[in-house]
Amino acid sequence: MVESLKLPRDSVLGDSIITVTGNTEILIENYKGILQYSDELILLQGKNRKIELKGKRLNIVYYTNEDMKISGMIESICFI
């Protein structure tokens, strides 16, 4: 139905959108909450799975109910 109506999949299904700029900046949209936060690990709850970010000097620059920006040396992004 999503494809036939040409609706954006992320809006309809609530998928998270992750935009990575190099290895120093991430913008995450459509997340539910912050589960864990340190300078080496950020764990977020998405609609269907968790998003784990690992790195060094990780910092949440800003966050709202819809999106967040993270900076630091990003080493990995995992969906668990």
PLY file of the C-alpha trace (Angstrom):
ply
format ascii 1.0
element vertex 80
property float x
property float y
property float z
element edge 79
property int vertex1
property int vertex2
end_header
0.00 0.00 0.00
2.84 2.40 0.87
4.44 1.85 -2.55
1.21 2.11 -4.52
0.29 5.44 -2.87
3.88 6.71 -3.26
4.02 7.71 0.41
7.39 8.09 2.17
8.17 4.74 3.81
9.80 6.32 6.88
6.75 8.48 7.63
4.24 5.67 7.30
6.21 2.90 9.01
8.09 5.06 11.52
11.54 3.98 10.35
14.50 5.95 11.70
16.43 8.06 9.21
20.17 8.30 9.84
22.27 10.84 7.96
26.02 10.43 8.44
28.48 13.19 7.54
31.97 11.71 7.43
32.79 10.01 10.70
32.18 13.06 12.90
28.47 13.89 12.67
25.14 12.02 12.65
21.59 13.31 12.34
18.92 10.84 13.49
15.24 11.36 12.79
12.25 9.34 14.05
13.69 7.90 17.25
11.71 7.19 20.42
14.17 7.82 23.23
17.67 7.78 24.66
18.41 4.54 26.55
22.09 5.06 27.35
24.47 7.98 26.91
28.20 8.24 27.51
31.13 9.68 25.57
31.83 6.22 24.04
28.30 4.77 23.61
24.90 6.16 22.73
21.97 3.72 22.65
18.68 4.92 21.18
15.29 3.26 20.94
13.81 3.28 17.46
10.30 2.07 16.64
11.31 -1.50 15.76
14.89 -1.84 17.02
17.63 -0.16 19.00
20.36 1.97 17.42
23.81 1.68 18.98
26.49 4.27 18.23
30.05 3.66 19.39
32.98 6.03 19.21
35.07 8.53 21.11
34.07 11.91 22.52
30.43 11.36 21.47
28.23 14.30 22.28
24.54 14.98 21.71
24.63 18.47 20.20
20.84 18.84 20.37
17.70 16.74 20.48
13.98 17.28 20.02
11.02 14.90 19.90
11.71 14.35 16.18
15.46 14.44 15.67
18.90 14.68 17.24
22.40 15.61 16.18
25.45 13.73 17.51
29.08 14.72 17.07
32.37 12.99 17.88
34.57 10.30 16.35
32.00 7.73 15.20
33.39 4.21 14.92
30.26 2.09 14.40
26.49 2.17 13.99
24.63 -1.06 14.84
20.97 -2.01 14.80
20.10 -4.43 17.60
0 1
1 2
2 3
3 4
4 5
5 6
6 7
7 8
8 9
9 10
10 11
11 12
12 13
13 14
14 15
15 16
16 17
17 18
18 19
19 20
20 21
21 22
22 23
23 24
24 25
25 26
26 27
27 28
28 29
29 30
30 31
31 32
32 33
33 34
34 35
35 36
36 37
37 38
38 39
39 40
40 41
41 42
42 43
43 44
44 45
45 46
46 47
47 48
48 49
49 50
50 51
51 52
52 53
53 54
54 55
55 56
56 57
57 58
58 59
59 60
60 61
61 62
62 63
63 64
64 65
65 66
66 67
67 68
68 69
69 70
70 71
71 72
72 73
73 74
74 75
75 76
76 77
77 78
78 79
